[in-house]
């Protein structure tokens, strides 16, 4: 039966390749496709019948796949879902063996808005007579640190150079930069992981939340008018699915969400082996009896005119990969930031996704091919399949209000993150890694793809990058690419991409540690932020490197700044990094556990890195480590050789993680630590001669809630930093702290508890 169903799917996709309606003139599947791994290829009707070509693929070949098909009506879509997913259900529900790489994504064609909306959403030209010129980003204030100029990324804080907007403890707060004071706030949707865009006096807030229906996840979009002192919510849209990411070009936001309907089905499970056939039949019946309500996300919209809801995505805007890419639905909403919500301006792909890249002209999504582990009898077979995973790439034209599907392709390997992709002069450059993390066989390569009709075809490639290592960071700058890999030593590669058909590795620099984020600061200098490491590859702290790339064949590390025992998350979230070009300043959040947490300000000039100073959000007198007690250290011990230790107390004193205090009556505690009196250690302390008078022993452990800085902004002469106690920015539980420091002296000017 499974073979019959797969043949039925093949026939359906072949009809799509023919580009027309289904037999008999009825509605069919539109679009183009090319199946993979030695199957028939074709585009827009060409390549069917006698023109079909069987392609034999080797493990290193690129598969050219126009991989998305579109459904003309709801009946055809539902038939596809029944056929495809009933073939993948068993006695325990859907096949559970699917694995995905850590770097997928997906998006699609969306309906074009009306001419009236286009006119209304167009940015205003010029400045009204008599009006004060608006502050200029990059000159008067800093914006979000983004991958591509002109492509904004949603973030937890935004500024227009006059006001600062962020969410604190469930409220959107507006801060006036000139007076350094809060001017208004409004309660927003409950949730966590909030991000926002600002366009003039319109703000779009995106919130991750829970749902009592569907797969349990929900994304809440709120349009907020911030023209007055008090923000006003003018529209709320609740959508089933988990928020992934968002980009904005010209005031049009593309919001990407993932929905997992596979968890919604009322599957039955066998109590023993003899009941498996019965359970499988019942589960298949559940799939075949499903409706579109079971598969596609729903929405509810609330405005001043009332509330309404329905399926989010019109059937005609739903696509499916020609090769099964895993369970889940990725939805893209097209949202003008200063206009009303229109749920029909959405598209969906029947595949999961979690990575997005966009230039000003194109939006790309990449999905790592699904690996069905149930197909393999032993670990060696499935590990080989894992090593040979492929990444599907889909391109959309976003030069208008919509996102129009243009082309697709597939390459061998997996990507690291969004910086692994870059579009330049009509070419897509992509860094992928093949092989697994189990041994020395991994290798990375740069491939250059070009659009040929509706197919992304490879025009050039270069490999043998970081053999036996994993990619840590990638950055493309015009015709040059930089790739950092790491296992024990950091190879920093420079790649010439001036000839797309013949990319070349020009230089390689091996240094300790690695850069998890690369930021070009000039045509000849690149700043790397990451981790320091010893010769064995053990991480020892935070490291900032300055690379001179004036000679691409011989890159040099010309300056280094380190924070031993420190760590930063810039590689995980590049928006935490600030480069203020007018002053040649880099601001990097750093935490040195048990010691200090804040932001380090570095001046990068004339081939040097100089620490200007540090800012933090500590309250004066409450900095971590302050105590009225006497802290015992190894200087108080007769020996520091652990082989000579005779008591547990000696080991605790020599351990840098906690603190051992000798406290007199009336003294207690240490800021930033939880402390407990330990009478058990008094006798040991007396035998070691560590106590004076009536002192008692107190053992202290650091709390898990440092005052962490997560973002930095320059407005005029002020350096603003946003922070939370602990990790409150993730769960939305903590109040935010917004501090202003003088950009030159770093003296604190204001401390706002939002």
C-alpha positions in Angstrom: 0.0 0.0 0.0 2.8 2.4 0.9 4.4 1.9 -2.6 1.0 2.6 -4.2 0.6 5.8 -2.3 4.2 6.9 -3.2 3.4 6.3 -6.8 0.3 8.4 -6.5 2.4 11.3 -5.1 4.8 10.9 -7.9 2.0 11.2 -10.4 0.7 14.3 -8.7 4.1 15.9 -8.8 4.6 14.9 -12.4 1.4 16.7 -13.2 2.9 19.8 -11.5 6.0 19.4 -13.7 3.7 19.5 -16.8 2.6 22.9 -15.6 -1.1 22.4 -16.3 -4.3 21.3 -14.7 -5.2 17.8 -13.6 -6.6 15.4 -16.1 -10.1 16.3 -17.4 -9.4 20.0 -17.0 -10.1 20.1 -13.3 -7.9 22.0 -10.8 -4.5 20.6 -10.3 -1.1 21.5 -8.7 0.7 24.4 -10.3 4.4 25.2 -10.3 7.5 23.4 -11.4 9.5 20.6 -9.8 12.4 18.3 -10.3 12.7 15.2 -8.1 15.9 14.2 -6.5 18.5 11.4 -6.4 18.3 10.0 -10.0 14.7 10.9 -10.7 13.0 12.9 -13.5 13.7 16.6 -13.8 11.7 19.3 -15.5 10.6 22.9 -15.3 7.4 24.6 -16.2 6.1 21.8 -18.4 9.4 21.1 -20.2 10.9 17.7 -19.4 7.8 15.6 -19.4 7.2 12.5 -21.5 10.0 11.6 -23.9 12.0 14.6 -22.7 12.5 13.2 -19.2 16.1 12.8 -18.1 17.3 10.3 -15.6 20.2 11.8 -13.6 22.6 9.6 -11.8 24.0 11.5 -8.8 27.2 11.0 -6.9 27.6 12.0 -3.2 29.2 15.3 -4.1 26.9 16.4 -6.8 24.5 19.4 -6.5 20.9 18.6 -7.1 19.1 21.2 -9.1 15.6 21.3 -7.7 12.7 23.7 -8.6 11.4 22.2 -5.4 8.1 23.9 -4.5 4.7 23.1 -5.9 1.6 25.2 -5.4 -2.0 24.0 -5.0 -4.8 25.7 -7.0 -7.7 24.7 -4.7 -8.4 23.3 -1.3 -9.5 19.9 -2.5 -6.2 19.3 -4.3 -4.3 20.4 -1.2 -6.3 18.1 1.1 -5.8 15.2 -1.4 -2.0 15.8 -1.2 -2.0 15.9 2.6 -4.0 12.7 2.8 -1.8 10.8 0.4 1.6 12.1 1.6 1.0 11.7 5.3 -1.1 8.5 5.4 2.0 6.9 3.8 4.0 8.0 6.8 1.8 7.0 9.7 2.3 3.8 11.7 1.2 2.1 14.9 3.0 4.8 16.9 1.7 7.8 14.9 3.9 9.5 12.3 7.3 8.0 11.6 9.5 9.3 14.4 12.8 8.9 12.7 13.0 12.2 11.0 16.1 14.3 11.9 16.8 17.8 10.8 20.0 19.8 10.8 20.3 22.8 13.1 19.9 25.3 10.3 16.7 25.1 8.2 14.1 27.6 7.1 11.4 28.2 4.6 9.2 30.8 2.9 7.1 31.4 -0.1 5.1 33.3 -2.6 2.6 35.7 -1.1 -0.4 37.6 -2.6 0.4 41.1 -3.9 -1.3 43.9 -2.0 -3.5 46.5 -3.8 -2.2 49.7 -5.4 -3.9 51.6 -2.6 -1.9 49.7 0.0 1.3 50.2 -1.9 0.7 53.9 -2.0 -0.1 54.1 1.7 2.8 51.9 2.7 5.3 53.8 0.6 7.8 55.8 2.7 7.2 59.5 2.9 9.6 61.6 0.7 11.4 64.6 2.1 10.8 66.6 5.3 7.8 68.8 5.8 8.4 72.6 5.6 9.3 73.9 9.1 9.8 70.4 10.5 13.0 69.4 12.4 15.1 67.0 10.4 14.8 63.5 11.7 18.0 61.9 13.3 20.0 59.9 10.8 20.9 56.3 11.6 24.7 55.7 11.6 25.3 59.4 12.2 23.1 60.5 15.1 22.2 57.1 16.5 22.9 53.4 16.1 20.3 50.9 14.9 20.1 47.2 15.2 23.3 45.3 14.2 22.1 43.6 11.0 23.6 41.3 8.4 22.8 43.3 5.3 22.4 47.1 5.0 18.8 48.0 4.2 17.4 44.8 5.7 16.2 45.4 9.2 15.9 42.6 11.7 13.3 42.4 14.5 14.9 43.0 17.9 14.1 43.4 21.6 14.8 47.1 21.5 14.5 49.8 18.8 15.2 53.5 18.6 14.4 56.3 16.1 17.1 58.5 17.6 14.7 60.3 19.8 12.8 57.6 21.6 13.8 54.1 22.8 11.2 51.3 22.7 11.4 48.0 24.6 9.3 45.6 26.6 9.7 45.3 30.3 7.6 42.9 32.6 4.8 42.7 30.1 4.6 46.4 29.1 5.9 48.2 26.0 7.8 51.2 27.5 8.7 54.4 25.6 11.8 56.3 26.8 12.6 59.9 25.7 16.3 60.0 25.0 16.7 63.7 25.5 15.2 63.8 29.0 16.4 60.3 29.8 13.0 59.4 31.3 10.1 57.1 30.7 7.2 58.9 28.9 4.6 56.2 28.4 3.8 52.5 28.5 1.0 50.0 27.7 0.4 46.4 28.7 1.0 44.0 25.8 0.1 40.4 25.1 1.4 37.8 27.5 4.3 35.7 26.4 8.1 35.8 26.0 10.9 36.3 23.5 9.3 39.5 22.2 10.8 41.4 19.2 9.7 44.5 17.4 10.0 46.8 14.4 9.5 50.6 14.3 8.5 52.6 11.3 7.7 56.2 12.0 5.0 56.3 14.7 3.9 52.7 14.0 5.4 49.8 16.0 4.9 46.1 15.3 5.4 43.9 18.3 5.9 40.1 17.9 5.3 37.9 20.9 5.8 34.1 21.4 2.9 32.7 23.4 0.9 29.6 24.3 -2.3 28.4 22.7 -5.0 26.0 24.1 -5.5 24.7 20.6 -3.4 23.4 17.7 0.2 22.4 18.6 0.1 24.6 21.7 2.3 27.4 20.3 1.1 30.8 19.2 2.5 34.0 17.8 0.8 37.3 18.7 1.3 40.3 16.4 0.3 43.7 17.8 0.2 47.0 15.9 0.9 49.9 18.3 0.5 53.6 17.6 3.3 55.5 19.3 2.6 59.0 18.0 1.6 60.2 21.5 3.1 59.9 24.9 0.9 56.9 25.7 1.2 54.0 23.2 -2.1 52.7 21.9 -2.7 49.1 20.6 -4.8 49.4 17.4 -4.8 45.8 16.3 -4.0 42.3 17.6 -3.5 39.1 15.5 -3.2 35.7 17.2 -1.7 33.0 14.9 -1.1 29.4 15.7 2.6 28.5 15.4 5.9 29.4 16.9 7.7 32.6 15.8 11.0 31.9 14.1 12.3 35.2 12.7 11.4 38.4 10.8 12.9 40.8 8.3 11.8 44.2 7.1 12.6 45.9 3.9 11.1 49.3 3.1 8.7 49.1 6.0 7.3 45.7 4.9 7.9 43.0 7.6 8.1 39.3 6.7 7.2 37.3 9.8 8.1 33.6 9.7 6.4 31.0 12.0 6.4 27.2 12.3 3.4 25.1 13.1 3.5 21.4 14.0 0.1 19.9 13.2 1.5 16.3 13.4 1.2 16.5 17.2 -2.6 17.2 17.1 -3.9 13.9 15.8 -5.8 11.5 18.1 -3.6 8.6 17.5 -4.0 5.3 19.3 -1.0 3.2 20.4 -0.7 -0.6 20.6 -0.5 -2.3 24.0 1.5 -5.2 22.4 2.9 -6.4 19.1 -0.2 -8.2 18.0 -2.2 -4.9 18.2 0.2 -2.9 16.0 -1.7 -3.6 12.8 -5.0 -2.5 14.4 -3.3 0.7 15.7 -1.7 1.5 12.3 -5.1 1.1 10.5 -6.8 3.4 13.1 -4.1 6.0 12.8 -4.1 5.9 9.0 -7.9 6.4 9.1 -7.4 9.4 11.4 -5.1 11.0 8.7 -7.4 10.1 5.8 -10.4 11.6 7.7 -8.6 14.8 8.5 -9.6 18.2 7.2 -7.6 21.3 6.4 -8.4 22.6 9.9 -6.2 19.8 11.2 -3.2 20.8 9.1 -3.1 24.6 8.6 -2.7 27.3 11.3 -5.7 29.4 12.3 -5.8 33.1 13.2 -7.9 35.4 15.3 -7.8 39.1 14.7 -9.1 41.8 17.1 -9.7 45.4 16.0 -12.0 48.2 17.0 -14.6 46.7 14.6 -14.7 43.3 16.3 -13.0 39.9 16.1 -12.9 37.3 13.4 -10.8 34.2 12.6 -10.3 31.4 10.1 -7.5 29.5 8.4 -4.5 31.8 8.1 -3.3 30.8 4.7 -5.4 30.6 1.5 -5.1 27.2 -0.2 -3.7 28.8 -3.3 -0.8 30.1 -1.2 0.2 26.7 0.2 3.2 25.0 -1.3 4.9 21.6 -0.8 8.5 20.6 -1.5 8.8 18.1 -4.4 10.9 16.0 -2.0 9.6 15.3 1.5 11.4 17.6 3.9 10.0 16.7 7.3 6.9 17.3 9.4 5.7 20.8 10.1 4.3 23.9 8.3 6.3 27.1 7.9 4.2 30.2 7.4 5.3 33.6 6.2 3.1 36.7 6.8 3.6 39.8 4.8 2.9 42.7 7.2 3.3 46.4 6.4 4.4 47.9 9.7 2.2 51.0 9.4 -0.9 49.3 7.9 -3.7 47.0 8.9 -3.3 43.2 9.3 -4.3 41.2 6.3 -4.1 37.5 7.1 -4.7 36.5 3.5 -1.2 38.0 2.7 0.4 34.8 4.0 1.9 31.7 2.5 2.8 28.3 3.8 5.2 25.5 3.0 4.5 21.9 4.2 7.9 21.5 5.8 9.7 22.8 8.9 12.0 25.8 8.9 14.2 27.8 11.3 16.7 29.9 9.3 16.1 33.0 7.2 18.4 35.1 5.0 17.3 38.3 3.1 19.0 40.9 0.9 17.1 44.0 -0.2 15.9 42.2 -3.3 15.5 38.5 -2.3 14.5 36.4 0.6 16.0 32.9 0.9 15.0 30.0 3.0 17.0 26.8 3.5 15.9 23.5 4.8 18.1 20.6 5.6 16.7 17.4 4.0 14.8 15.0 6.3 16.6 11.8 7.1 14.3 8.9 7.9 16.3 6.8 10.4 13.6 4.1 10.3 15.0 3.1 6.9 18.4 2.0 8.3 19.2 -1.2 10.1 22.3 -0.1 11.9 24.1 3.0 13.2 26.7 3.0 10.4 24.0 3.3 7.7 22.1 6.2 9.3 25.3 8.0 10.2 26.3 7.8 6.5 22.9 9.2 5.5 23.4 11.9 8.1 26.8 12.8 6.7 25.2 13.2 3.2 22.4 15.5 4.3 21.4 18.1 1.7 20.1 21.7 2.1 17.3 22.9 0.0 17.2 26.6 -0.9 14.2 28.6 -2.0 14.4 32.2 -3.4 11.7 34.8 -3.3 11.6 38.2 -4.9 10.7 40.8 -2.3 11.2 44.0 -4.3 7.5 44.6 -4.2 5.0 44.4 -1.3 4.8 40.6 -1.7 7.3 37.8 -1.8 7.1 36.0 -5.1 8.6 32.6 -5.4 11.4 32.6 -8.0 13.6 29.5 -7.9 15.0 26.6 -5.8 18.1 24.5 -5.6 19.7 21.9 -3.4 23.3 21.4 -2.3 25.2 18.8 -0.3 25.8 19.6 3.4 24.3 21.8 6.1 24.6 25.4 6.9 25.8 27.0 10.2 23.4 30.0 10.4 22.0 32.9 8.4 25.5 34.3 7.8 26.3 31.2 5.7 24.2 32.7 2.9 24.8 35.9 1.0 23.5 37.4 -2.3 25.8 39.6 -4.4 25.4 40.8 -8.0 22.7 38.2 -8.6 24.6 35.2 -7.2 23.9 33.3 -4.0 27.0 32.3 -2.1 26.4 29.5 0.5 28.8 27.8 2.9 27.9 24.2 3.8 29.6 21.4 5.8 29.5 17.8 4.8 30.3 14.9 7.1 29.4 14.3 10.7 30.8 15.4 14.0 32.1 11.9 14.9 35.5 12.1 13.3 37.9 13.9 11.0 35.9 13.5 7.8 33.9 16.8 8.0 34.7 19.4 5.3 33.2 22.8 4.4 32.9 24.4 1.0 31.6 27.6 -0.6 29.2 27.1 -3.5 28.0 29.9 -5.9 24.5 29.6 -7.3 22.7 31.5 -10.0 19.1 31.6 -11.1 18.4 29.8 -14.4 14.7 30.1 -15.0 13.2 28.7 -11.8 16.2 26.6 -10.9 19.2 27.7 -8.7 22.2 26.2 -10.6 25.7 25.9 -9.3 28.2 28.0 -11.3 31.3 27.5 -9.1 32.5 26.0 -5.9 35.6 25.6 -3.7 36.1 23.1 -0.9 38.6 21.6 1.5 37.8 24.2 4.1 38.4 23.2 7.7 38.8 19.5 7.3 37.8 17.7 10.5 36.4 20.9 11.9 33.1 22.7 12.3 32.2 26.1 11.0 32.1 28.8 13.7 31.4 31.9 11.7 31.0 33.2 8.1 30.9 36.7 6.6 30.7 37.8 3.0 31.8 41.3 2.0 31.3 42.1 -1.7 33.6 39.7 -3.6 35.3 38.4 -0.5 34.3 35.7 1.9 35.7 34.9 5.4 35.1 31.5 7.1 36.3 30.4 10.6 36.3 26.8 11.6 37.5 25.3 14.9 38.4 22.1 16.6 41.6 22.9 18.5 43.1 25.8 16.4 41.1 28.5 14.6 41.8 28.6 10.8 40.6 31.9 9.5 40.1 31.6 5.7 39.9 34.3 3.1 38.1 33.5 -0.2 38.1 35.3 -3.5 34.7 35.3 -5.1 35.3 37.9 -7.8 34.9 35.2 -10.4 31.7 33.4 -9.5 32.7 30.5 -11.7 36.1 30.1 -10.0 36.0 30.9 -6.3 39.4 30.5 -4.7 40.9 30.1 -1.2 43.5 32.8 -1.0 44.7 32.7 2.6 44.6 30.7 5.8 45.6 31.9 9.3 45.8 29.5 12.2 45.5 31.0 15.7 44.3 29.8 19.1 40.6 30.1 19.8 38.0 31.1 17.3 35.7 33.9 16.2 32.0 33.1 16.4 31.1 36.4 14.9 32.9 38.5 12.2 32.3 42.2 11.6 34.0 44.1 8.8 35.0 47.5 10.1 36.8 48.7 6.9 38.0 47.4 3.5 41.1 46.0 5.1 40.1 45.2 8.7 37.7 42.6 10.2 36.9 42.3 13.9 36.3 38.8 15.3 34.4 38.2 18.5 34.5 34.7 20.1 36.4 32.6 22.5 40.1 32.1 23.5 41.4 28.6 23.8 44.5 26.7 24.9 46.5 24.5 22.5 44.2 21.5 23.3 41.1 23.4 22.2 39.8 24.1 25.8 37.9 27.3 26.0 39.6 29.8 28.4 37.6 33.0 28.0 36.3 35.7 25.6 38.6 36.9 22.8 38.4 39.8 20.4 40.7 39.6 17.4 41.5 42.3 14.8 42.4 40.8 11.4 44.3 42.7 8.7 43.0 41.4 5.4 44.7 44.0 3.2 46.6 41.1 1.6 44.0 38.4 1.2 46.7 35.8 0.6 48.3 36.5 3.9 45.7 37.6 6.6 47.2 38.6 9.9 45.9 38.8 13.4 47.3 42.2 14.4 45.6 42.8 17.8 43.9 40.8 20.5 41.9 41.6 23.6 40.9 38.8 26.0 38.8 38.4 29.1 40.0 35.2 30.9 37.1 33.1 32.2 34.7 35.4 30.4 32.0 34.5 27.9 29.8 36.3 25.4 26.8 35.3 23.3 27.5 37.5 20.2 28.0 34.4 18.1 24.6 33.2 19.1 22.9 36.6 18.7 24.8 39.1 16.6 22.4 41.9 17.6 24.2 42.0 20.9 27.2 43.5 19.2 27.6 47.3 18.5 30.1 48.9 16.2 29.9 52.7 16.3 32.0 53.8 13.3 32.1 57.5 14.1 34.2 56.8 17.2 35.7 53.5 16.1 34.1 51.9 19.1 33.0 48.3 19.7 30.7 47.5 22.6 30.5 43.8 23.6 28.5 42.3 26.4 30.7 40.1 28.6 30.2 38.1 31.7 33.1 36.9 33.9 31.4 34.5 36.1 31.6 35.2 39.9 33.3 38.4 39.1 31.6 40.9 36.7 28.9 41.2 34.1 28.4 44.2 31.8 29.6 45.6 28.5 33.2 46.3 27.5 33.9 49.3 25.3 36.9 48.8 23.0 38.5 51.4 20.7 39.8 49.8 17.5 42.1 52.2 15.7 45.5 52.1 13.9 45.7 48.3 14.1 45.2 48.2 17.8 42.5 47.2 20.3 42.3 49.4 23.5 39.9 48.9 26.3 38.3 52.3 26.9 36.3 51.1 29.9 33.4 49.0 31.1 29.8 49.8 32.0 27.5 47.6 34.2 24.0 47.8 35.7 25.0 47.1 39.3 23.5 49.2 42.0 26.2 51.1 44.0 27.0 49.1 47.1 25.5 45.9 45.7 28.2 44.8 43.3 28.9 41.1 43.4 31.5 40.1 46.0 31.0 42.9 48.5 31.0 41.6 52.1 31.8 42.8 55.6 33.3 39.4 56.4 36.8 38.3 55.9 37.1 36.2 52.7 39.5 33.3 53.1 41.9 32.6 50.2 44.8 30.4 49.4 47.0 33.0 51.0 45.6 32.0 54.3 46.6 28.4 53.8 49.9 26.9 54.9 50.2 25.1 51.5 48.6 25.4 48.1 49.5 21.9 47.1 46.3 19.9 47.1 48.3 16.7 47.8 49.1 18.1 51.2 45.5 19.1 52.0 44.0 17.2 54.9 40.6 18.9 55.2 37.6 19.5 53.0 37.7 23.2 53.9 41.1 23.6 52.2 39.7 22.3 49.0 36.8 24.7 49.2 39.0 27.7 49.8 41.2 26.8 46.8 38.1 26.5 44.6 37.4 29.8 42.8 33.7 29.0 42.2 32.4 29.6 45.7 33.6 31.7 48.6 34.5 30.9 52.2 33.9 33.7 54.7 35.1 34.2 58.3 32.3 36.3 59.8 32.2 38.0 63.2 29.0 38.6 65.1 26.7 41.0 63.2 28.5 40.3 59.9 26.9 38.1 57.2 26.6 37.4 53.5 28.1 38.6 50.2 26.4 40.5 47.5 25.7 38.3 44.4 26.0 35.1 46.5 23.8 32.9 48.6 25.6 32.3 51.9 25.0 29.6 54.6 26.6 29.2 58.1 28.5 25.9 58.3 29.3 25.0 61.9 30.8 21.7 60.6 33.8 23.6 59.3 34.6 25.6 62.5 36.7 22.8 64.0 38.7 22.4 60.7 39.2 26.1 60.5 40.4 26.2 64.1 42.9 23.4 63.5 44.2 25.3 60.5 44.5 28.5 62.5 42.1 30.4 60.2 39.7 31.9 62.8 40.1 35.0 64.9 38.2 35.4 68.1 34.5 34.3 67.8 34.5 34.2 64.0 32.2 31.6 62.3 32.5 30.0 58.9 30.1 30.8 56.1 30.0 29.1 52.7 28.7 31.2 49.8 27.7 30.2 46.3 27.1 32.6 43.4 23.5 33.3 42.5 22.3 32.5 38.9 21.0 36.0 38.3 23.7 38.5 37.4 22.6 41.8 36.0 23.3 41.0 32.3 23.6 43.6 29.5 22.1 42.4 26.3 22.0 45.4 23.9 23.9 48.7 23.4 22.7 51.8 21.6 24.4 55.2 20.8 22.2 58.2 20.7 24.1 61.5 20.4 26.7 61.6 23.1 25.1 58.9 25.2 25.7 55.2 25.3 22.5 53.4 26.3 22.6 49.8 27.5 19.6 47.5 28.0 19.8 44.7 30.6 17.9 42.3 32.7 18.5 40.5 36.0 19.4 36.9 35.1 17.8 35.7 31.9 14.5 37.6 32.2 14.6 38.8 28.6 13.9 35.2 27.5 10.9 34.4 29.7 9.5 38.0 30.0 9.5 37.8 33.8 12.0 40.4 34.7 11.9 44.2 34.6 14.3 45.7 32.1 17.1 48.1 33.1 18.0 50.9 30.7 21.1 52.9 31.6 22.7 55.9 30.0 26.5 56.6 30.2 28.5 59.4 28.7 30.0 58.0 25.5 33.4 59.6 26.2 33.9 59.1 29.9 31.5 56.2 30.5 30.2 58.0 33.6 26.7 56.9 34.4 24.1 59.6 33.6 20.8 57.8 34.2 19.6 54.4 35.5 16.0 53.6 34.6 14.2 50.6 36.1 11.5 50.1 33.5 
